[in-house]
Amino acid sequence: MPFTRRSFLGAASAAVAAEPGYYRVMQRAGRSWLRDPQGRPFFSLGFNHIDSAPLRYLESGDVWNRKYRNSAERWLKEAVRPDLLAWGFNSVGWTQEVVVIHEKIHRHSPAFTLEEYRWLGLPYCHLLPFAEIHQWDAETKYLDFFSSGFEDWCDYTARAHCGRFAGDPLLIGYFYTDCPTWIHTRPWGAWKGPLFDPEKLKSEAGRRDLTAMAARYYKVTHDAVRRYDRDHLIFGDRYEAMAPVADEVLRAAIPFVDVFSFQHFGPTARIEDDLKRFAAIAGKPVLLADSAGRADLPDGVRRNDPVKYAAVLDALRRIPGCVGFHLCGAYLRNRARNRGLRGPDETPDQVAIDGIAQANRAHAAWVLRATA
């Protein structure tokens, strides 16, 4: 066949189509969306905190060995995936689950491996442990972001994680820190204080210093990711919206983050107002990366409030810049969080499940109408 411009363009298009796609950001129907690898608008209805360890409480009996034969692969394929799909979730957010809450130790379960994400078989986000500056961390000293040691650690972290995740079309993107303490702290971290003294923000020099510090952090982390993975989205830090969030930090992140992520457990109206404000500052899409309503039950356990869940989803539809909502699960209730859609022996919280599933179905129908 003779070589023509048309045959060249056709061959190039076929080659591109044959390559694996990745999640991107897109605009349609007057709002932001994620775009899935097939080019379709995608609103991330994510589920957070998935850990099998409660199945191995002594009081949970032999369910782990009897049903799953001590296999994480079987559990993820036979229990977790079917549940999340039946409940209307289309992705997985942060998988790590809080397992110890104490004045001097606050720990989470390990992150999923690439193999575990593949067994689960759902689109997912993955957190990169660049800096242990989480608001719940009670033990770790702060790093010097301007040091060569921080650069070396970021390179290792990206090499260890992104070097394996690059190329996976199920990966939506990367988070960094869960609720970083840029200008706030919590009682268990009072011994180290915030990363930056908020009193200094009263002066122009102080604001410049925070901007320089944040810009250094986001540039080093961004460059480390892009060294090993040039394709997947960067969601950056998951800011605590109920604590002070410095505009200087958000603005410093703009060149290095694709979607801005927030944890927010406030009233629904405040969630809506704050996310609109953050989207306006950043000029980029926003993700409600961790949120839930909590109802305390008479037996001492806690329930994810399905009424608030539905109300928050409704509010997010009124935010043109919002591309997703990840529920602060958990999948299995443990003694630390004491809240989950299933108990440690897999007993379902049917009230929460039914309400959340109904809200997810209604939201999925809205997405279809909005993007038709």
HELIX and SHEET records of a PDB file:
HELIX    1   1 ARG A    5  ALA A   18  1                                  14    
HELIX    2   2 ALA A   53  ARG A   56  5                                   4    
HELIX    3   3 LEU A   58  SER A   60  5                                   3    
HELIX    4   4 VAL A   63  TYR A   68  1                                   6    
HELIX    5   5 ALA A   72  TRP A   75  1                                   4    
HELIX    6   6 LEU A   76  VAL A   80  3                                   5    
HELIX    7   7 ARG A   81  ALA A   86  1                                   6    
HELIX    8   8 LEU A  114  LEU A  120  1                                   7    
HELIX    9   9 SER A  148  PHE A  165  1                                  18    
HELIX   10  10 PRO A  187  GLY A  189  5                                   3    
HELIX   11  11 PRO A  198  LYS A  202  5                                   5    
HELIX   12  12 GLU A  204  TYR A  228  1                                  25    
HELIX   13  13 ASP A  247  ALA A  253  1                                   7    
HELIX   14  14 ILE A  254  PHE A  256  5                                   3    
HELIX   15  15 THR A  268  ALA A  282  1                                  15    
HELIX   16  16 PRO A  306  LEU A  316  1                                  11    
HELIX   17  17 GLN A  350  THR A  371  1                                  22    
SHEET    1   A 3 ARG A  24  ARG A  28  0                                        
SHEET    2   A 3 ARG A  31  ARG A  35 -1                                        
SHEET    3   A 3 PRO A  41  PHE A  42 -1                                        
SHEET    1   B 8 SER A  91  VAL A  92  0                                        
SHEET    2   B 8 SER A  44  PHE A  47  1                                        
SHEET    3   B 8 CYS A 322  LEU A 327  1                                        
SHEET    4   B 8 VAL A 286  SER A 291  1                                        
SHEET    5   B 8 PHE A 260  GLN A 263  1                                        
SHEET    6   B 8 LEU A 233  GLU A 240  1                                        
SHEET    7   B 8 LEU A 171  ASP A 178  1                                        
SHEET    8   B 8 TYR A 124  LEU A 127  1                                        
SHEET    1   C 2 VAL A  98  HIS A 102  0                                        
SHEET    2   C 2 ILE A 105  HIS A 108 -1                                        
SHEET    1   D 2 ARG A 294  ASP A 296  0                                        
SHEET    2   D 2 ARG A 302  ASN A 304 -1                                        
END                                                                             
